[in-house]
Amino acid sequence: MRAGAMTGQARVRRLRRRLARADLRAVPESRRAVRELLGHWGEPGQAETAELLTSELVTNALVHTERPAVLTVAAGPRRLRVEVRDFVRRRPRSRVPVPDEGTGGRGLMLVESLADAWGVKGLGFGKAVWFELDSGRS
């Protein structure tokens, strides 16, 4: 974890983690790393939302690609950006979960509903799925 850089007068805290192929231990480890990075970032509940959405993106990358991934986080005073890069070109699809299929299929629906912005960026080899949250602070 890097403590960050100065951008103008605002300090940006950064995190970069390599996630091993199919290593689902990376999900709680990523949540914990985001929690530590953010501390008391944003209005009440914002850091917890960031943890939840991070775990959804990390889980999707590890489960649906069966390849390694890279998590990057940049937290400024007013805005947070989380990006999970994997090395498969196939774009994620949001789907409506079927009641009898358990809890799977809700990850992107959560990202769509809770993030202030989100998207998928195609890269030369693979893609990055990202979301942003506003801190709620002026």
N, C-alpha and C positions, 0 to 999 in steps of 0.2 A: 504494500500500500504506500503510495506517495502522498505526502502531506499537502501538495498543491503548489500552485504558482500564483503570482500576482498578475491580475488583469486590471490595468488602471489602478483604482483604489480597492477593488473588490478581490477578496481571496477566493480562489476556486480550489476546492479539495477534489482530489482525483484518486481513482482506484482502477487497477487493471489486474485481471486474474485470468490465467489460462485454465480451462476446464477440460479435464481428461475425458476421452471418449467413453460414453455410457456410464460415467461415474456419478451416480445420483447422490453421493455424499456431498457433491458440489452444491446441491440446492440449499441445504441448511447452512453450509459454510458461506455461500454467497449472501444469504439473508443476514447472517451474523456480521459479515464484513461491511455490508451496506449500513446496518444498524450502527456499527462502530464509527464509520465514516460520517454519518449524518448527525449523530448525537441528538441535539435538540433542534435540528433544522426544520424550518417552516412552522406553520400553525399546527396546533395539536392534531394528530392523526396523519399528517402528511408523510412523515418518515415511515410510519407503519404501512401506509399505502405504497410507498416506494419499495419497501421490503417485499410485500405481497406480489407486486407486479414484476419485480426482479425475479422472484422465484418462479413465476409463471413463464417468463421468457427463457430462463436457464433450463427449466424442465423441458420445455418444448424443443429447445435446441438439442439437448442430450438424448431425449427419447425418440424424436422424429427423424434425426439425421444419422444417428449412430456414428458420429464423428466428434472430434474435439471442437471446442468453441472458445471464444474469448469474450469476457465480460469487461466492459469499461463503464465507468461512472464519472461524471463531472458535476459537482455540486457547487453552485454559486450561491450568493446570498438570496437571490430571487428565483432561481431556476435550477432544476435538476434534469440531467439527461442520462439515461441508462441505455446502453446498447449491447446487444449480444450478437456477436458475429459467429456464423458457422460456415462450413465449407461445402454446402450443398446448395445448388441454385434453386431448387424447388421452393416456391413461395408458400408461406403458411396460409392455411384457410381457417377462417372462423366458421364454426358450425354450431347448429343448435343441438344441445345434448339431448339424448333420448333418456327418459326417466329410468328405464330398467338397465341402463349401461353404467351405472355408478356415477362417480364424480368427474370423470374425464370429459374433455371437450369444452371446458369453461374458461380456459386460460386467456385466449384472445378476447372473449366476451368481456372478461374483467378488465383487460387492458383498454379495450374500446370504451368501456363505460366509466373507468376511473381516471384515466390519463387525460391531461389537458391537450396533448397531441401525441400521435404515435404513427408509425409507418414501417415500411420495409424498403431498404435501399439495396438494389442489386450491386454487386461488386464483381470485379473481374473473375474471381473464383469464389462463389458463394454469395452470401447476403448478410445484411445486418438488420435485425429487428430492433426497433428503438421506441422509447416513450419519453415524454417530458412531463414534468409536474412544476407548477408554479408554487412558490413557498407560501403564498397567501399573505406575505408581509410586504409592506410598502417600502 
